[in-house]
Amino acid sequence: MKLYHHPLSGHAHRARLFLSLLGVPHEAVEVDLKAGAHKRPEFLALNPFGQVPVLDDDGTVVSDSNAILVYVARKLGRTDWLPEDAAGEAAVQRWLSVAAGELAYGPAAARLVTVFGAKFNPEEVIGRAHTLLGRLEAHLTGRDWLVGERPTIADVALYSYLARAPEGNVDLSGYPTVNAYLRRIEALPGFVPFVQTPAGLTAAA
């Protein structure tokens, strides 16, 4: 497998993290976002949306980080990470939708403002982030994982942007249950950290 990524992309880290947790051998190919490599014809041939990550599995090309999580789990038969029963799969899908919705337009968007110079309203996206964090704090009270008794791709999908939310001026100090949850993910065998953005570094989106 070949994974096209950028080290500052939370979406790309999501895919890298899952491959590492499963111990899947792969080649990591860094896409130079600042130089606009994601908008060049050769990359657009892989993903017309011009976004990382992209997984190339011997000619099967999968773009979108959540789709990559589903693909890898299904291809490897990892029903421990993506349940096959209707209720379990639906519960995981619910959180994948949160990752693509409330997370993307809350903590992730707040970080895009500071790291990539995105033109979001900081007050609005930080407010959305705290709304999501409050809901997660309530949901995780009395449980270790988002779905069931063990980690799933739902947890992988939310981790990266939650962990780096402070880079977008989203304060996590008021959410002890969420912080404990993040530490549980970081303790998993095969965990790889999402690099902290160096101070003063801004990449082009």
C-alpha positions as CSV (number, residue, x, y, z in Angstrom):
1,M,0.0,0.0,0.0
2,K,1.1,3.6,-0.7
3,L,-0.3,6.5,1.3
4,Y,-0.1,10.0,0.0
5,H,-0.2,12.3,3.0
6,H,1.0,15.6,4.6
7,P,2.3,15.6,8.2
8,L,0.2,18.6,9.2
9,S,-3.1,17.2,7.9
10,G,-5.3,15.6,10.6
11,H,-7.2,13.7,7.9
12,A,-3.9,12.2,6.7
13,H,-2.8,11.4,10.3
14,R,-6.1,9.6,10.7
15,A,-5.2,7.2,7.9
16,R,-1.6,6.9,9.1
17,L,-2.7,6.1,12.6
18,F,-5.0,3.3,11.6
19,L,-2.4,1.7,9.3
20,S,0.1,1.8,12.2
21,L,-2.3,0.5,14.8
22,L,-2.9,-2.5,12.5
23,G,0.8,-2.9,11.7
24,V,0.1,-2.6,7.9
25,P,3.3,-2.2,5.9
26,H,2.9,0.8,3.6
27,E,4.9,3.5,1.8
28,A,4.3,7.0,3.0
29,V,4.5,9.6,0.2
30,E,4.5,13.2,1.4
31,V,2.6,15.6,-0.8
32,D,4.0,19.1,-0.7
33,L,0.9,21.2,0.0
34,K,2.8,24.5,0.3
35,A,4.1,24.0,-3.2
36,G,0.7,23.1,-4.5
37,A,1.5,19.5,-5.4
38,H,-2.0,18.4,-4.4
39,K,-3.4,20.6,-7.3
40,R,-1.1,19.2,-10.0
41,P,-2.5,16.9,-12.7
42,E,-0.6,13.8,-11.5
43,F,-2.2,14.1,-8.0
44,L,-5.6,15.1,-9.3
45,A,-5.6,11.9,-11.4
46,L,-5.6,10.1,-8.0
47,N,-8.1,12.4,-6.3
48,P,-9.9,15.0,-8.4
49,F,-10.8,16.9,-5.2
50,G,-7.1,17.7,-4.6
51,Q,-7.0,16.5,-1.0
52,V,-4.8,14.2,1.1
53,P,-4.9,11.5,2.1
54,V,-5.1,9.1,-0.8
55,L,-4.4,5.3,-0.5
56,D,-3.2,3.4,-3.5
57,D,-3.5,-0.4,-2.8
58,D,-1.9,-1.9,-5.8
59,G,-4.1,0.1,-8.2
60,T,-7.2,0.4,-6.0
61,V,-7.3,4.1,-5.2
62,V,-9.2,5.2,-2.2
63,S,-9.5,8.9,-1.2
64,D,-11.1,10.5,1.8
65,S,-9.7,9.5,5.2
66,N,-12.9,7.9,6.6
67,A,-13.3,5.8,3.4
68,I,-9.7,4.7,3.9
69,L,-10.5,3.5,7.4
70,V,-13.5,1.5,6.2
71,Y,-11.5,0.1,3.2
72,V,-8.6,-1.1,5.3
73,A,-10.8,-2.6,8.0
74,R,-12.9,-4.4,5.5
75,K,-10.1,-5.6,3.3
76,L,-8.2,-7.0,6.3
77,G,-11.4,-8.5,7.9
78,R,-10.9,-6.5,11.0
79,T,-14.3,-6.7,12.5
80,D,-12.9,-5.8,15.8
81,W,-12.3,-2.3,14.4
82,L,-15.5,-2.2,12.2
83,P,-18.3,-4.4,13.4
84,E,-20.3,-6.4,10.8
85,D,-23.6,-6.4,12.8
86,A,-26.1,-3.8,11.7
87,A,-26.3,-2.0,15.1
88,G,-22.5,-2.0,15.6
89,E,-21.7,-0.7,12.1
90,A,-24.4,1.9,12.3
91,A,-23.0,3.1,15.6
92,V,-19.5,3.5,14.1
93,Q,-21.0,5.2,11.0
94,R,-22.7,7.7,13.3
95,W,-19.3,8.8,14.6
96,L,-17.7,8.9,11.1
97,S,-20.5,11.3,10.2
98,V,-19.5,13.4,13.3
99,A,-15.9,13.3,12.1
100,A,-17.0,14.7,8.7
101,G,-19.4,17.2,10.2
102,E,-19.2,18.6,13.7
103,L,-15.5,17.7,14.1
104,A,-14.6,19.1,10.6
105,Y,-16.5,22.3,11.2
106,G,-15.5,22.7,14.8
107,P,-12.0,21.7,16.1
108,A,-10.6,21.0,12.6
109,A,-11.8,24.3,11.2
110,A,-10.4,26.2,14.2
111,R,-7.0,24.6,13.6
112,L,-7.3,25.4,9.9
113,V,-7.5,29.1,10.7
114,T,-4.2,29.1,12.7
115,V,-2.2,26.5,10.8
116,F,-3.4,26.9,7.2
117,G,-4.7,30.5,7.2
118,A,-8.3,29.4,6.4
119,K,-10.9,32.2,6.3
120,F,-13.3,30.8,8.9
121,N,-14.8,32.9,11.7
122,P,-12.6,31.9,14.7
123,E,-15.3,32.7,17.3
124,E,-17.9,30.6,15.4
125,V,-15.8,27.5,14.8
126,I,-14.3,27.6,18.3
127,G,-17.9,27.7,19.7
128,R,-18.8,24.7,17.6
129,A,-15.7,22.9,18.9
130,H,-16.8,23.4,22.5
131,T,-20.4,22.3,21.7
132,L,-18.9,19.0,20.3
133,L,-16.5,18.6,23.2
134,G,-19.4,19.0,25.7
135,R,-21.3,16.3,23.9
136,L,-18.3,14.0,23.9
137,E,-17.6,14.6,27.6
138,A,-21.2,13.5,28.3
139,H,-21.1,10.5,25.9
140,L,-17.7,9.2,27.2
141,T,-18.7,9.4,30.9
142,G,-18.7,5.9,32.2
143,R,-17.3,4.4,29.0
144,D,-13.8,4.0,27.5
145,W,-14.6,4.1,23.8
146,L,-17.2,5.7,21.6
147,V,-18.7,2.4,20.5
148,G,-18.8,-0.9,22.5
149,E,-16.1,-2.2,24.7
150,R,-13.0,-1.7,22.5
151,P,-11.6,0.9,20.1
152,T,-13.0,1.1,16.6
153,I,-12.4,3.2,13.6
154,A,-14.8,5.7,15.1
155,D,-12.1,6.5,17.7
156,V,-9.4,6.8,15.1
157,A,-11.6,9.2,13.1
158,L,-12.0,11.6,16.0
159,Y,-8.6,11.4,17.6
160,S,-6.3,13.6,15.5
161,Y,-8.3,16.8,15.5
162,L,-9.4,16.5,19.1
163,A,-5.8,16.0,20.2
164,R,-4.6,19.0,18.3
165,A,-7.6,21.2,19.0
166,P,-5.5,23.6,21.2
167,E,-3.6,24.6,18.0
168,G,-6.8,26.2,17.0
169,N,-7.2,28.0,20.3
170,V,-9.7,25.4,21.6
171,D,-9.0,24.9,25.3
172,L,-9.3,21.2,26.3
173,S,-8.7,21.8,30.0
174,G,-12.4,21.7,30.9
175,Y,-12.9,18.2,29.5
176,P,-11.2,15.7,31.8
177,T,-13.1,12.7,30.4
178,V,-12.2,13.6,26.8
179,N,-8.6,14.1,27.9
180,A,-8.5,10.7,29.5
181,Y,-10.0,9.2,26.4
182,L,-7.2,10.7,24.2
183,R,-4.6,9.3,26.6
184,R,-6.2,5.8,26.1
185,I,-5.9,6.1,22.4
186,E,-2.3,7.2,22.7
187,A,-1.5,4.1,24.9
188,L,-2.7,1.7,22.1
189,P,0.1,-0.5,20.6
190,G,1.2,0.9,17.3
191,F,0.1,4.5,18.1
192,V,1.9,7.2,16.1
193,P,1.6,10.8,17.3
194,F,0.2,13.7,15.2
195,V,3.1,16.1,15.0
196,Q,2.6,19.4,16.7
197,T,2.7,22.3,14.2
198,P,6.0,24.3,14.7
199,A,5.3,27.8,16.0
200,G,5.0,30.3,13.2
201,L,4.7,27.7,10.4
202,T,1.8,28.1,8.1
203,A,1.3,25.8,5.1
204,A,-0.9,26.6,2.1
205,A,-4.3,24.7,2.1
